[in-house]
Amino acid sequence: MSLPWAPTCFLVCDAATLRKHVISHIVILMAVFSFSRRLSAEFVEYSDLLQSHPDNGLRLLALGDPYQSFHREPPLVLDPNFLDYYGGLGYLNVEFNARGDNTYHGSSAQYVAALRNASVCGSEGDVWDGNGRLYRANSWIRHPHAKLEAWRDEAESFGVRHYSRLASAVHRVSFMYFHFMTEVIPKVAKYAPFLAADPELKLLTYGSNFEQAWLRRLGIRDSQLVTFNPLYAYQADELLLTNPVNISRTPREDLLKALSIMGLPPPLPSNQRTSLVYVSRRLASDRTQTNEDSLLDALRHEATSHGLQLVVHEGSPDMGTDAVIDMFRRARVVMGPNGAGLAHMMFAAPATILIELMFINNTGMDLWHLTAALNQSYYMVPLPRSYWLDPGSDVPIEQAVSTLRWALGVQGGVRPACPRGSGPSSAFNEGSCSACPPGTFSTGYDAQCLECSPGWVAERKGSGYCRVCPSSTYANGSVYCVACPSGTLAAMPGSTRPDECLDPDTLAQVKQRWLPEQRVAAKVSAYYQAVTRHRQHNQSFDELPKALQNRVLSELDACSGGYPSSSYGCNIAPQSAQETTQLPSTPEVPWADLQSQSKASFLTIPIMIAVIGGVIGLLVLLATIGVFYRRGRLSSQVAPDRSAPARTGSADTESGQPVPATFFEAARRDLGSSEPAASEGQPAAGNGPPAGPARPSKLPPLPEANYRRAIGS
């Protein structure tokens, strides 16, 4: 027979039964609290280090002013409805909200802090102190805490390199040129006074071949640079850290500080900024423009008509930093496809125009934020039939040139020759304008009505822009979008043929090819690149052993924003973390995040404690009242029921049972021993200057067999 629920039981139950009910409800509530606490600890949340009250192992070396918020104007596009309609396509809706507030919200303050006895582990640059507390290096990616612990243990088992004093500038994608320029350089600028004052202080970076020249401009000595290899752990007696990176969203203050430390001359006046700089991706493997030569011919003609000179920047590695800075200082307009070379907008003057040729499948709004932070103007020419890893796509030349005319006209305060949607009606009748026919458009700054590009249409007479045909249709000419057959969709907007309308299965296969695992891993995973260097085999991702593939993909799970998922998924820790690593008994100390992500989890625990405490108190009160009521006197005391036999705990699987082999162990075996593993304190060949003397790790030891034995080295 089931027992009554405790709130009613206090009127009808005897003392022993009532006591059991109270205890059982307390146990249930504590279990719920424990489960909720585990969920809140599963993922690392980000809060302000200045408010997290870390222990005495961390001290502030510098504290600046709070970061300020600033407004980011919507991207300027010929079609004013484009961002509103396609804002949910790709990643436009993640970073730019067509219907909402696009203010960049600053918070907290700039700081540099020093942490005693800490290590940098894993390709995301996470910092761990000697007590196992975690300080995240970026505030973008969220992984289960246990997964991050597993990566730390893996790096530590491979080898620990010790330094006396070290400043870390490593984060998830800081080896990529755009992110180095716009995120690492501002970060290093905050370390620069300490590096200048102490030649023995080392700077930890990925050591890409383009880094040295730019770091010298910040006053960093070559002898201070340490190359980070994500296979190893980097331990320091004192580790300097600063605000975590909000990837592609660097605060305005950090950008301006970096530019000031570089000692750049003041911006040129507008009459000396006479270049139209086109940033080409001709030397890249993706996002190249298949009709770039035709585009450059059109731009050269248009630039001349505005008194500008077309300058093409191809990203040659032989180009020095002075030449790059001078090129962009002299630009009035910069145009190019989304790519690393546009990071040089850092050196362009305020009010410089950027016209970005933007793929809209898997879109990132990096340059939109950068130009807003630098008080520059951002225009977008959408490339709807393209994606991030697209090997090549066509630019709608008419729209690119029309956007250039529009941007220069607006900046110069020039009145358009004709109203929007119309063009000059006759060369012999100056000032006379006629509405553009269907299939054509004009901004009013155009010398004539322009034909819509393939995949774009203008249904009505007098259109000021063409609109792209949505993915439920295809363009049959330049006037109408035709609906796809029932049950089919095009993979991309702007399709031009009926055979591009696909059934759901084929459509899914096509979209999956946009982010092939091998190319994504090769492009964004520093761990994958380190593994291929260590193995000394020119192997593709598909040729790697399955364990290594899974290890790489564990960094690229779907929770990091649209990348392929490993078999462990985004919410599941790697096997080694689940089976051999316990979650910390006390909350980790999160790294400061000035663009603080979710604060909800930090409110959850105090609220739950208060609620559970209140419920427990209520149950105890009800139990007491029930006892008093049953016995008919307020002074009665309930004696505990001692008749029940004591229960003994059952044996648990942790007592002497072998830990199952983990996929990390298998991955380590698959790394092979073609290159001898480095001793502690010594770098592998080709990985930067020698480290300090060997020193054992101060991090918690691995609960598994040593990985060196597993790979036989």
NORFEN-V952206 format. One line per field, one symbol per residue. ss: DSSP state (a for helix, b for strand, c for the rest). phi: phi as a letter, one per 20 degrees, with the letter a starting at -180 (. if undefined). A space follows every 10 residues. Layout:
BEGIN
ss->???
phi->???
END
This chain:
BEGIN
ss->cccccaaaaa aaccaaaaaa aaaaaaaaaa aaaaaaaaaa aabcccbcaa accccccbbb bbbccccccb cccccbcccc caaaaacccc caaaaccccc cccbcccccc bbbbbbbbbb bccccbbbbc cccbbccbcc cccbaaaaaa aaaaaaaacb bbbbbbbbcc ccccccaaaa aaaaaaaaaa aaaaaaaccc cbbbbccccc aaaaaaaccc caaabbbccc ccbbbbbbbb bbccbccccc caaaaaaaaa acccccccca aaccbbbbbc cccccccbbc caaaaaaaaa aaaaacccbb bbbccccccc aaaaaaaaac bbbbbbbcca aaaaaaaccc ccbbbbbbbb bccccaaaaa aaacccbbbb bbbbbbbccc cbbcccaaaa aaaaaaaaaa aacccccccc cbbbcccccc ccbbbccccb bccccccccb bccccbbccc ccccccbbcc ccbbbccccc bbbcccccbb cccccccaaa bbcaaaaaaa aaaaacaaaa aaaacaaaaa aaaaaccccc aaaccaaaaa aaaccccaaa cccccccccc ccccaaaaaa cccccccccc cbccccccca aaaaaaaaaa aaaaaaaaaa aaaaaaaaaa accccccccc cccccccccc cccccccccc ccaaaaaaaa accccccccc cccccccccc cccccccccc ccccccaaaa acc
phi->.feffgfeff ecefffffff ffffffffff ffffffffff efdeeccfgf delffffcce ebcdfffefb edfggecgef effffdfeem dgffdcdfdc edfeeeblbf bcccdelccd cnfemfdcef enfdcfebdd edcggfffff ffffffffqd ddcfcbddce bgcfeeggff fecfgfffgf egfffffcfe fddecfmffe fgfffffene fgfeeceedf fddddcfcde ccgfeegmcf fgffffffff ffmfffgfff fdedddedee dgeeebledf dfffffffff fffffdmddf cdddmffeff ffffffgefe eecccrfgrf ffffggeefg mfeddeedfd dmfddgfgfg fffelddddc dfdfebbgdf fabeefggff ffffffffff femeeffcfg nbcgeafecf neccfffgnc bbeneefbfd fffgndccfd fmeeaddeff fecbednddc edffggncbe fcfnfccffe edfgffffff ffffcfgfff ffeddffgff ffffflcedf gfefggffgf ffffedfgfe onefeefeme ddfggfffec cefffcffef ffcfdgfgef ffefffffff ffffffffff fffffffgff embfefdeef edffffddfe fdfeenfffg fdffffffff fmcfdgffff ncffgmdoff efffbffeeg ffecffffff dmc
END
